[in-house]
């Protein structure tokens, strides 16, 4: 008997994986065009079977879009559309823009959704291509951020097919909240192919700046891929159209200068670009002390180091402002010596307190001859050093025997006149040190102005008296009283300490048991010279401080003028008492450790150094006493000033905010061009080339 076996799928245990393979084989047998025709037909059928728009529920629409955003398979995507078609119009889904500004097209640009994106591009309206989310990103921005090159290519192709050319250009040039186009992002993330696709559609994109004033060219400088440089810098670029910061200035900030060299080889006009203040690549290199950039100096580029910025400065003057002697040596053979204001590098260095440059210039056989040269305002380097209160830079000028101490500028002011006038207007420490340096090198100066000045302008004598009278009127009783009380406390403390030291001498006194009758009660170190110095200095300090105390007590009267005179009379005794007390302390301590020679010598010489500094601080109040023609005394004063500058951190290289006193124009030091500083020093304006992109900061 024949037995018929009926075998079903369940009998052989066909697995789901086998079903999927069979289905895949069946799909592969169809050509791609038929597949997409089938998918489009399914979407069209879904669109034809929808309810009216009035029946749409916003909550259901939002939930449907959220569901579709997370789907990566195109077949599943179509199936969900078909299932939702009875409730929601698919066209509403394609037009939907969420609360954060994201559309379904934004979500479809992410990696792994290329088939869904291809399908959506046939159904989304044109305006969705330009839809921006809360960060200002269009679908093209999102695709570029995700490094989805296929998605970006499809979006570019769809944009190219727009009937309106202006709309096409508008979409390609749209910027996000950071002012970045898709090309900015493609350059920042190192997508060379993406850059090519975008530039093939619109070359104008390469010129546009973001909110940080960086064009794609500027950002491309930091890309490590030479192919990116080849694509961008080989273009027929017009530098005048580049917005924001010049790309060549970003190349200066790199540790190597290969990119700058490549730009020079590709496009000389691009290399010669200037910032908004007229500074070129060599101005910035001089400011930042990038000596490697100056290796690019040659016949083609020498004219750039002879260009002036908006301040009228050449790169060599910028190097002088910053104090870079090595750069000055490089630039001297190929650069002019004068800026727009007729100033040499020596003028600039003196003005900005660059002592090392001043010394270098004075030692130079030719450049040192400019020590008495006047600029267009008649100012010599010493005039400028006094005008801007630069005592450290003034010292080498004063020491030089070639200096003309009686030189006057166009307003008939000598260096002494300027220094004294600046100090009288505002008696700060820097101005006092400047006056101290110049006073130590000049003799017989008139109290306010030079003789020539007083002859040309006799009214200056009345002006000087008026100025002094005005300063006296500004002094009020409370201010004088506070000053007197402070000095009274100081003088009292000195008197108290020195009085106690007179009866507690180093080594003590001979006792009645061990000493002879004549030596009883005498100091044990009476015959030692250091002890004798201790006693003399302690006595001087004691009585000088007492004199100051008496004067200051007398100054407590209600008459302000009497108080001022008494206060002035107390200053000289105090100026003597403080150093004398210091000497007494130094000799006393040295005596007590005398059995250990190395310690005694260390304390003595260390104390001597600080004693000189202390004496200089006290003598600052007595500028007329500092005028001396003795070279050793002058040198000592200069050392004291330098000690104050370097030990106490007196910032003599920084300019004060000067009042407009008519003594000269104010020219600030050149800053990094167009924000090169906080924004450029760290080298990041957009995402660095090759970095993994992160969501835009909001």
C-alpha positions as CSV (number, residue, x, y, z in Angstrom):
1,X,0.0,0.0,0.0
2,X,1.3,3.3,-1.0
3,X,1.8,5.6,2.0
4,X,1.8,9.3,1.3
5,X,3.8,11.4,3.7
6,X,2.8,15.0,4.2
7,X,5.8,17.0,5.5
8,X,5.2,20.6,6.7
9,X,7.7,23.3,7.6
10,X,7.1,22.7,11.2
11,X,8.2,19.1,10.8
12,X,11.7,19.9,9.6
13,X,12.0,22.7,12.2
14,X,12.8,25.5,9.7
15,X,14.4,28.3,11.8
16,X,13.8,32.1,11.5
17,X,17.3,32.6,10.3
18,X,16.7,30.3,7.3
19,X,13.5,32.3,6.5
20,X,15.5,35.5,6.6
21,X,18.1,34.1,4.3
22,X,15.4,32.9,1.8
23,X,13.8,36.3,2.0
24,X,17.1,38.1,1.4
25,X,17.8,35.9,-1.6
26,X,14.5,36.7,-3.0
27,X,15.1,40.4,-2.6
28,X,18.5,40.2,-4.1
29,X,17.0,38.7,-7.2
30,X,15.1,41.9,-7.9
31,X,17.0,44.8,-9.3
32,X,17.4,47.9,-7.3
33,X,15.1,50.0,-9.4
34,X,12.3,47.5,-8.9
35,X,12.9,47.5,-5.1
36,X,12.7,51.3,-4.9
37,X,9.6,51.3,-7.1
38,X,8.0,48.9,-4.8
39,X,8.8,50.9,-1.7
40,X,7.6,54.1,-3.3
41,X,4.4,52.4,-4.3
42,X,3.8,51.3,-0.7
43,X,4.3,54.9,0.5
44,X,2.0,56.2,-2.2
45,X,-0.7,53.8,-1.2
46,X,-0.3,54.9,2.4
47,X,-0.7,58.5,1.3
48,X,-3.8,57.7,-0.6
49,X,-5.6,56.0,2.3
50,X,-5.3,58.7,5.0
51,X,-7.9,60.6,6.8
52,X,-8.4,64.4,6.5
53,X,-6.0,66.8,8.1
54,X,-8.6,68.0,10.4
55,X,-8.7,64.7,12.1
56,X,-4.9,64.7,13.0
57,X,-4.0,64.4,16.7
58,X,-0.8,66.4,17.5
59,X,0.1,64.0,20.3
60,X,-0.3,61.0,18.0
61,X,1.8,62.8,15.3
62,X,4.6,63.6,17.8
63,X,4.6,60.0,19.1
64,X,4.7,58.6,15.6
65,X,7.7,60.7,14.6
66,X,9.6,59.7,17.8
67,X,9.0,56.1,16.9
68,X,10.2,56.5,13.3
69,X,13.3,58.4,14.4
70,X,14.7,55.3,16.1
71,X,14.2,52.9,13.2
72,X,17.2,52.0,11.1
73,X,15.7,49.5,8.7
74,X,13.9,50.9,5.7
75,X,11.5,48.0,5.4
76,X,10.5,48.4,9.0
77,X,10.2,52.2,8.4
78,X,7.7,51.6,5.5
79,X,5.8,49.1,7.5
80,X,5.3,51.6,10.4
81,X,4.2,54.2,7.9
82,X,1.6,51.8,6.5
83,X,0.3,50.9,9.9
84,X,0.0,54.5,11.0
85,X,-1.7,55.6,7.7
86,X,-5.1,54.8,9.1
87,X,-4.6,57.3,11.9
88,X,-2.0,59.9,10.7
89,X,-1.4,61.4,7.3
90,X,2.2,60.4,6.3
91,X,2.6,63.8,4.6
92,X,2.1,65.4,8.0
93,X,4.9,63.1,9.3
94,X,7.2,64.3,6.5
95,X,6.5,67.9,7.3
96,X,6.7,67.6,11.1
97,X,9.3,69.7,13.0
98,X,9.7,68.8,16.7
99,X,10.0,71.1,19.7
100,X,13.8,71.1,19.4
101,X,13.5,72.0,15.7
102,X,14.5,68.6,14.5
103,X,12.6,67.0,11.5
104,X,12.5,63.3,10.5
105,X,15.1,64.3,7.8
106,X,17.5,65.4,10.6
107,X,17.2,61.9,12.2
108,X,17.6,60.1,8.8
109,X,21.0,61.7,8.2
110,X,22.7,59.7,11.0
111,X,24.9,56.8,10.1
112,X,23.1,53.5,9.1
113,X,20.0,55.3,7.8
114,X,21.1,55.9,4.2
115,X,18.2,53.9,2.7
116,X,15.6,55.7,4.8
117,X,17.2,59.1,3.9
118,X,17.0,58.2,0.2
119,X,13.3,57.3,0.6
120,X,12.5,60.5,2.5
121,X,14.2,62.8,0.0
122,X,11.5,61.8,-2.5
123,X,8.7,62.9,-0.2
124,X,9.8,65.7,2.1
125,X,9.0,69.2,0.9
126,X,11.8,71.5,-0.2
127,X,11.6,73.8,2.9
128,X,12.5,70.8,5.2
129,X,16.0,70.8,3.6
130,X,16.5,74.3,5.1
131,X,14.9,73.4,8.5
132,X,17.2,74.4,11.4
133,X,17.0,72.9,14.9
134,X,17.7,74.7,18.1
135,X,21.4,74.7,17.4
136,X,20.9,76.1,13.9
137,X,21.9,72.9,12.2
138,X,20.2,71.9,8.9
139,X,20.1,68.2,7.9
140,X,23.3,68.9,5.9
141,X,25.0,70.2,9.0
142,X,23.9,67.1,11.0
143,X,25.1,64.7,8.2
144,X,28.5,66.5,8.1
145,X,28.9,66.4,11.9
146,X,28.2,62.7,11.9
147,X,30.8,62.2,9.1
148,X,28.1,60.5,7.0
149,X,29.6,61.2,3.6
150,X,26.9,59.3,1.7
151,X,24.1,61.1,3.5
152,X,25.8,64.5,2.8
153,X,26.2,63.6,-0.9
154,X,22.5,62.7,-1.2
155,X,21.4,66.0,0.5
156,X,23.7,68.0,-1.8
157,X,22.3,66.2,-4.8
158,X,18.7,66.9,-3.7
159,X,19.6,70.5,-3.1
160,X,21.2,70.8,-6.5
161,X,17.9,69.6,-8.1
162,X,15.9,72.5,-6.6
163,X,14.3,74.5,-9.3
164,X,15.2,77.8,-7.6
165,X,18.9,78.5,-7.9
166,X,18.8,81.1,-5.1
167,X,17.1,78.7,-2.7
168,X,19.8,76.1,-3.5
169,X,22.6,78.6,-2.7
170,X,20.8,79.7,0.4
171,X,20.7,76.2,1.8
172,X,24.3,75.5,1.1
173,X,25.4,78.7,2.8
174,X,23.2,78.4,5.9
175,X,25.0,78.9,9.2
176,X,24.3,77.3,12.6
177,X,24.4,79.2,15.9
178,X,28.2,79.2,15.8
179,X,28.1,80.8,12.4
180,X,29.4,77.6,10.8
181,X,28.4,76.3,7.3
182,X,28.6,72.7,6.4
183,X,32.0,73.4,4.9
184,X,33.3,74.7,8.3
185,X,32.3,71.4,9.8
186,X,33.7,69.3,7.0
187,X,37.0,71.0,7.3
188,X,37.1,70.8,11.1
189,X,36.3,67.1,11.1
190,X,38.8,66.3,8.3
191,X,36.4,65.2,5.6
192,X,38.3,65.8,2.4
193,X,35.7,64.3,0.1
194,X,33.0,66.2,1.8
195,X,34.9,69.4,1.2
196,X,35.3,68.6,-2.5
197,X,31.6,68.0,-2.9
198,X,30.6,71.2,-1.2
199,X,33.1,73.3,-3.1
200,X,32.0,71.8,-6.4
201,X,28.5,73.2,-5.7
202,X,29.5,76.6,-4.3
203,X,33.1,78.0,-4.1
204,X,31.9,81.0,-2.1
205,X,31.6,78.8,1.0
206,X,35.4,78.9,1.4
207,X,35.4,82.6,2.1
208,X,32.6,82.7,4.8
209,X,33.5,83.3,8.4
210,X,31.9,81.9,11.6
211,X,31.2,83.7,14.8
212,X,34.8,83.3,15.8
213,X,35.8,85.1,12.6
214,X,37.4,82.0,11.2
215,X,36.8,81.0,7.6
216,X,37.2,77.3,6.5
217,X,40.6,78.3,5.1
218,X,41.7,79.6,8.6
219,X,40.5,76.3,10.3
220,X,42.1,74.1,7.6
221,X,45.6,75.4,8.6
222,X,45.5,73.2,11.7
223,X,44.4,70.1,9.8
224,X,47.2,67.5,9.8
225,X,46.0,66.0,6.5
226,X,48.1,67.4,3.6
227,X,45.3,66.4,1.2
228,X,43.1,69.0,2.9
229,X,45.7,71.7,2.4
230,X,46.1,70.6,-1.2
231,X,42.3,70.9,-1.9
232,X,41.8,74.3,-0.3
233,X,45.1,76.2,-0.9
234,X,45.3,75.1,-4.6
235,X,42.0,76.9,-5.3
236,X,42.1,80.2,-7.3
237,X,41.5,82.2,-4.2
238,X,41.0,85.9,-4.0
239,X,42.4,87.0,-0.5
240,X,40.4,90.2,-0.4
241,X,37.2,88.1,-0.3
242,X,38.2,86.0,2.7
243,X,36.2,87.0,5.7
244,X,37.6,87.1,9.3
245,X,41.1,86.3,10.3
246,X,43.8,85.7,7.7
247,X,44.7,82.0,7.4
248,X,48.4,82.7,7.4
249,X,48.2,84.1,10.9
250,X,46.9,80.8,12.2
251,X,49.9,79.1,10.6
252,X,52.2,81.3,12.6
253,X,50.8,79.7,15.8
254,X,51.7,76.2,14.8
255,X,54.9,74.6,16.3
256,X,56.2,73.9,12.8
257,X,56.0,76.2,9.8
258,X,55.4,73.7,7.0
259,X,51.9,75.0,6.5
260,X,53.1,78.6,6.2
261,X,55.7,77.5,3.7
262,X,53.1,75.6,1.7
263,X,50.8,78.7,1.6
264,X,53.8,80.8,0.5
265,X,54.4,78.3,-2.4
266,X,50.8,78.0,-3.4
267,X,49.6,81.6,-3.2
268,X,51.8,84.6,-2.4
269,X,48.8,86.9,-2.0
270,X,47.4,84.6,0.7
271,X,50.8,84.7,2.5
272,X,50.8,88.5,2.4
273,X,47.4,89.0,3.9
274,X,47.1,91.5,6.8
275,X,44.7,91.7,9.7
276,X,42.3,94.6,10.5
277,X,45.1,96.6,12.0
278,X,47.4,96.2,9.1
279,X,49.7,93.6,10.6
280,X,51.1,90.9,8.4
281,X,52.6,87.5,9.1
282,X,55.9,89.0,10.3
283,X,54.2,91.5,12.6
284,X,52.5,88.6,14.4
285,X,55.7,86.5,14.4
286,X,57.6,89.4,16.0
287,X,54.9,89.8,18.6
288,X,54.9,86.1,19.5
289,X,58.7,85.7,19.2
290,X,58.3,83.0,16.5
291,X,61.8,83.1,15.0
292,X,61.1,80.1,12.7
293,X,58.8,82.2,10.6
294,X,61.6,84.5,9.7
295,X,63.3,81.6,7.9
296,X,60.8,82.3,5.2
297,X,62.4,85.7,4.6
298,X,63.7,85.9,1.0
299,X,63.6,88.1,-2.1
300,X,59.8,87.4,-2.5
301,X,58.9,88.3,1.1
302,X,61.4,91.0,2.2
303,X,59.0,93.8,1.3
304,X,56.6,92.5,4.1
305,X,59.1,93.4,6.8
306,X,59.1,96.9,5.5
307,X,55.4,97.3,5.7
308,X,53.9,99.4,8.5
309,X,50.8,98.5,10.5
310,X,48.1,101.0,11.5
311,X,50.3,102.1,14.4
312,X,53.0,102.9,11.9
313,X,55.3,100.2,13.2
314,X,57.4,97.7,11.3
315,X,58.0,94.1,12.5
316,X,61.4,95.2,13.9
317,X,59.6,97.8,16.1
318,X,57.2,95.2,17.4
319,X,60.2,93.1,18.3
320,X,61.7,96.1,20.1
321,X,58.4,96.7,22.0
322,X,58.5,93.0,23.2
323,X,62.2,93.0,24.0
324,X,63.3,90.2,21.5
325,X,66.9,91.0,20.7
326,X,67.4,87.9,18.6
327,X,64.6,89.0,16.2
328,X,66.0,92.5,15.9
329,X,69.4,91.0,14.9
330,X,67.6,89.0,12.1
331,X,65.6,92.0,10.9
332,X,68.2,94.7,10.9
333,X,69.8,93.8,7.6
334,X,66.5,93.9,5.7
335,X,64.3,96.4,7.6
336,X,64.0,100.1,7.7
337,X,64.9,101.8,11.0
338,X,62.1,104.4,11.4
339,X,58.4,103.9,12.0
340,X,55.6,106.3,11.0
341,X,56.5,108.6,14.0
342,X,60.1,108.9,13.1
343,X,61.2,106.6,16.0
344,X,64.0,104.1,15.8
345,X,64.0,100.8,17.7
346,X,65.9,102.5,20.5
347,X,63.0,105.0,20.9
348,X,60.5,102.2,21.0
349,X,62.6,100.1,23.5
350,X,63.0,103.0,25.8
351,X,59.4,103.9,25.7
352,X,58.3,100.3,26.6
353,X,61.0,99.7,29.1
354,X,62.8,96.9,27.2
355,X,66.2,97.3,28.9
356,X,67.9,94.4,27.1
357,X,67.1,96.0,23.7
358,X,68.3,99.4,24.9
359,X,71.6,97.9,26.0
360,X,71.9,96.0,22.7
361,X,71.2,99.1,20.6
362,X,73.7,101.3,22.6
363,X,76.5,98.7,22.1
364,X,75.9,98.6,18.4
365,X,78.4,100.7,16.5
366,X,75.9,102.3,14.2
367,X,72.6,102.1,16.0
368,X,74.1,103.4,19.3
369,X,74.6,106.8,17.5
370,X,70.8,107.3,17.7
371,X,70.9,107.9,21.4
372,X,70.2,111.6,20.9
373,X,68.1,111.3,17.7
374,X,64.7,113.0,17.9
375,X,61.4,111.6,16.5
376,X,58.8,113.7,14.7
377,X,57.8,115.2,18.1
378,X,61.4,116.0,19.0
379,X,61.6,113.3,21.6
380,X,64.9,111.5,22.2
381,X,64.9,108.0,23.7
382,X,65.5,109.5,27.1
383,X,62.5,111.8,26.7
384,X,60.3,108.8,26.0
385,X,61.7,106.8,28.9
386,X,60.9,109.7,31.3
387,X,57.5,110.3,29.6
388,X,56.4,106.7,30.2
389,X,58.2,106.2,33.5
390,X,60.7,103.5,32.5
391,X,63.5,103.8,35.1
392,X,65.1,100.4,34.1
393,X,65.4,101.5,30.5
394,X,66.6,105.0,31.4
395,X,69.6,103.7,33.4
396,X,71.7,102.5,30.4
397,X,70.9,105.7,28.6
398,X,72.1,107.8,31.5
399,X,75.3,105.8,31.9
400,X,76.2,106.3,28.2
401,X,78.6,109.2,27.9
402,X,77.1,110.2,24.5
403,X,73.8,111.3,26.0
404,X,72.8,114.9,25.8
405,X,71.1,115.7,29.1
406,X,70.0,119.2,27.9
407,X,68.2,118.0,24.7
408,X,64.7,119.5,24.3
409,X,61.7,118.3,22.3
410,X,59.4,120.3,20.2
411,X,57.6,121.6,23.3
412,X,60.9,122.7,24.8
413,X,60.9,120.0,27.5
414,X,64.1,118.3,28.7
415,X,64.0,114.8,30.1
416,X,64.3,116.3,33.6
417,X,61.3,118.6,33.0
418,X,59.2,115.7,31.8
419,X,60.2,113.4,34.7
420,X,59.6,116.0,37.3
421,X,56.3,117.1,35.8
422,X,55.1,113.5,35.6
423,X,56.1,113.0,39.3
424,X,54.4,116.1,40.5
425,X,51.2,115.3,38.7
426,X,51.0,111.8,40.2
427,X,53.8,110.8,42.6
428,X,53.9,107.0,42.1
429,X,56.8,104.7,42.8
430,X,57.7,104.2,39.1
431,X,57.7,108.0,38.5
432,X,59.8,108.5,41.6
433,X,62.3,105.9,40.5
434,X,62.5,107.5,37.1
435,X,63.1,110.9,38.6
436,X,65.7,109.4,40.9
437,X,67.7,107.9,38.0
438,X,67.7,111.1,36.0
439,X,68.5,113.3,39.1
440,X,71.5,111.2,39.9
441,X,73.0,111.9,36.5
442,X,72.3,115.7,36.1
443,X,73.7,118.7,38.0
444,X,72.5,122.2,38.2
445,X,69.1,121.6,36.8
446,X,66.5,124.3,37.3
447,X,63.7,123.3,39.7
448,X,61.0,123.0,37.1
449,X,62.1,123.5,33.6
450,X,65.2,124.0,31.5
451,X,66.6,127.5,31.0
452,X,65.7,127.4,27.3
453,X,62.2,126.6,28.1
454,X,61.9,129.5,30.6
455,X,63.3,131.9,28.1
456,X,60.9,130.8,25.3
457,X,57.9,130.6,27.7
458,X,58.4,133.0,30.7
459,X,54.8,132.2,31.8
460,X,56.1,128.7,32.7
461,X,57.4,130.2,36.0
462,X,53.9,131.2,36.9
463,X,52.5,127.9,35.8
464,X,55.0,126.1,38.0
465,X,54.0,128.2,41.0
466,X,50.3,127.7,40.2
467,X,50.8,123.9,40.0
468,X,52.5,123.8,43.4
469,X,49.8,126.0,44.9
470,X,47.1,123.8,43.5
471,X,48.7,120.7,45.1
472,X,48.9,122.5,48.4
473,X,45.2,123.4,48.2
474,X,44.3,119.8,47.6
475,X,45.8,118.7,50.9
476,X,43.1,118.5,53.5
477,X,43.6,118.3,57.3
478,X,42.4,114.7,57.6
479,X,44.9,113.5,55.0
480,X,47.8,115.3,56.6
481,X,46.7,114.1,60.0
482,X,46.7,110.4,58.9
483,X,50.1,110.8,57.4
484,X,51.5,112.4,60.5
485,X,50.0,109.8,62.8
486,X,51.5,107.0,60.7
487,X,55.0,108.5,60.9
488,X,54.6,109.3,64.6
489,X,53.9,105.6,65.3
490,X,57.0,104.6,63.2
491,X,59.2,107.1,65.0
492,X,57.9,106.0,68.4
493,X,58.6,102.3,67.6
494,X,62.2,103.1,66.5
495,X,62.8,105.2,69.7
496,X,61.4,102.3,71.9
497,X,63.5,99.6,70.2
498,X,66.7,101.6,70.2
499,X,66.2,102.7,73.8
500,X,65.8,99.0,74.9
501,X,68.8,98.0,72.8
502,X,71.0,100.5,74.6
503,X,70.5,98.6,77.9
504,X,70.5,95.1,76.4
505,X,73.7,95.2,74.4
506,X,75.2,92.2,72.6
507,X,77.2,90.1,75.0
508,X,75.8,91.7,78.1
509,X,77.7,93.4,80.9
510,X,80.6,92.4,83.2
511,X,79.3,91.2,86.6
512,X,80.6,92.2,89.9
513,X,82.0,88.8,90.6
514,X,84.2,88.2,87.6
515,X,85.3,91.7,86.6
516,X,87.8,94.1,88.1
517,X,86.6,97.1,89.9
518,X,87.1,99.4,86.9
519,X,85.3,96.9,84.5
520,X,82.3,96.3,86.6
521,X,79.1,97.2,84.7
522,X,80.9,97.7,81.5
523,X,80.0,95.9,78.3
524,X,81.8,92.7,77.7
525,X,82.5,93.5,74.0
526,X,83.4,97.1,74.7
527,X,86.8,97.0,72.8
528,X,85.4,95.3,69.7
529,X,84.9,97.6,66.7
530,X,81.6,96.1,65.6
531,X,80.3,96.8,69.1
532,X,81.4,100.4,68.9
533,X,79.6,100.7,65.6
534,X,76.6,99.1,67.2
535,X,76.6,101.7,70.0
536,X,77.1,104.7,67.8
537,X,74.4,103.7,65.3
538,X,72.0,102.8,68.0
539,X,72.5,106.2,69.7
540,X,72.1,108.0,66.4
541,X,68.8,106.1,65.7
542,X,67.5,106.8,69.2
543,X,68.0,110.5,69.1
544,X,67.0,111.0,65.5
545,X,63.7,109.2,66.2
546,X,63.2,111.3,69.2
547,X,63.7,114.4,67.2
548,X,61.1,113.1,64.7
549,X,58.7,112.3,67.5
550,X,59.0,115.9,68.8
551,X,58.4,117.4,65.4
552,X,55.4,115.2,64.7
553,X,53.9,116.0,68.1
554,X,54.3,119.7,67.2
555,X,52.6,118.9,63.9
556,X,49.3,118.0,65.7
557,X,48.3,121.7,65.6
558,X,45.2,122.7,63.7
559,X,47.2,124.8,61.2
560,X,47.7,122.6,58.1
561,X,50.6,124.6,56.8
562,X,52.5,124.3,60.1
563,X,51.7,120.6,60.2
564,X,53.1,120.1,56.7
565,X,56.3,122.0,57.6
566,X,56.7,119.9,60.8
567,X,56.1,116.7,58.9
568,X,58.8,117.6,56.3
569,X,61.3,118.4,59.1
570,X,60.6,115.0,60.6
571,X,61.5,113.1,57.5
572,X,65.3,113.7,57.5
573,X,65.7,112.4,61.1
574,X,63.6,109.3,60.2
575,X,65.6,108.8,57.1
576,X,68.7,108.7,59.3
577,X,67.2,106.7,62.1
578,X,66.0,103.7,60.0
579,X,69.3,102.9,58.3
580,X,71.1,103.5,61.6
581,X,68.9,101.1,63.5
582,X,69.4,98.6,60.7
583,X,73.2,98.9,61.0
584,X,72.9,98.5,64.8
585,X,70.9,95.3,64.4
586,X,73.3,93.9,61.8
587,X,76.5,94.5,63.8
588,X,74.8,93.2,67.0
589,X,73.7,89.9,65.4
590,X,77.1,89.5,63.7
591,X,78.8,89.9,67.2
592,X,76.7,87.3,68.8
593,X,77.6,84.6,66.2
594,X,81.2,85.7,65.8
595,X,82.6,82.3,66.9
596,X,81.1,80.8,63.7
597,X,82.9,82.7,60.9
598,X,80.9,81.5,57.9
599,X,77.6,82.3,59.6
600,X,78.8,85.7,60.8
601,X,80.1,86.6,57.3
602,X,76.9,85.4,55.7
603,X,74.7,87.5,58.0
604,X,76.9,90.5,57.6
605,X,77.1,90.6,53.8
606,X,73.4,89.6,53.3
607,X,72.4,92.3,55.7
608,X,74.6,94.8,53.9
609,X,72.8,94.2,50.6
610,X,69.4,94.8,52.2
611,X,70.8,97.8,54.1
612,X,71.7,99.4,50.8
613,X,68.3,98.7,49.4
614,X,66.6,100.1,52.5
615,X,68.9,103.2,52.3
616,X,67.9,103.7,48.7
617,X,64.2,103.5,49.6
618,X,64.6,106.2,52.3
619,X,66.7,108.4,50.0
620,X,64.0,108.4,47.3
621,X,62.3,111.1,49.4
622,X,65.3,113.3,49.0
623,X,65.9,113.6,45.3
624,X,68.0,116.8,45.4
625,X,70.5,115.0,47.6
626,X,71.0,112.3,44.9
627,X,72.5,114.7,42.3
628,X,76.1,113.8,42.2
629,X,78.9,113.9,39.7
630,X,80.8,111.0,41.3
631,X,80.5,107.9,39.1
632,X,80.6,105.4,42.0
633,X,77.7,107.1,43.8
634,X,75.7,107.2,40.5
635,X,76.3,103.5,39.9
636,X,75.2,102.7,43.5
637,X,72.0,104.6,43.0
638,X,71.3,102.8,39.7
639,X,71.9,99.4,41.4
640,X,69.5,100.4,44.2
641,X,66.8,101.3,41.6
642,X,67.3,98.0,39.7
643,X,67.1,96.1,43.0
644,X,63.7,97.8,43.6
645,X,62.5,97.0,40.2
646,X,63.4,93.3,40.2
647,X,63.0,92.4,43.8
648,X,59.7,94.1,44.4
649,X,58.3,93.5,40.9
650,X,57.8,97.0,39.8
651,X,56.2,96.6,36.3
652,X,58.2,99.2,34.4
653,X,57.5,97.6,31.0
654,X,53.8,98.2,31.2
655,X,52.3,101.6,30.3
656,X,50.0,103.6,32.6
657,X,46.8,105.1,31.4
658,X,48.3,108.5,30.6
659,X,46.4,111.7,30.8
660,X,46.5,113.8,27.6
661,X,49.2,116.2,28.7
662,X,50.4,117.1,25.3
663,X,53.8,115.6,25.7
664,X,53.4,112.9,23.0
665,X,51.0,110.6,21.3
666,X,49.9,107.4,23.0
667,X,50.7,104.3,21.0
668,X,49.8,101.0,22.6
669,X,51.8,97.9,22.1
670,X,50.6,95.8,19.1
671,X,48.2,93.1,20.2
672,X,47.6,89.8,18.5
673,X,45.6,90.8,15.3
674,X,41.9,90.5,15.4
675,X,41.5,88.4,18.5
676,X,44.6,86.4,18.1
677,X,45.2,85.8,21.8
678,X,42.5,84.3,23.9
679,X,41.0,82.7,20.8
680,X,44.1,81.8,18.8
681,X,46.8,80.9,21.4
682,X,45.2,77.6,22.2
683,X,44.7,77.0,18.4
684,X,41.1,76.0,18.4
685,X,38.3,77.9,16.8
686,X,36.3,75.0,15.4
687,X,36.6,71.3,15.9
688,X,40.2,70.1,15.1
689,X,40.8,68.2,11.9
690,X,40.1,64.5,12.5
691,X,38.5,64.8,15.9
692,X,35.3,63.0,16.6
693,X,32.5,65.5,16.3
694,X,30.3,66.2,19.4
695,X,26.9,67.7,19.4
696,X,27.0,71.5,19.0
697,X,27.2,73.4,22.3
698,X,24.0,75.3,23.1
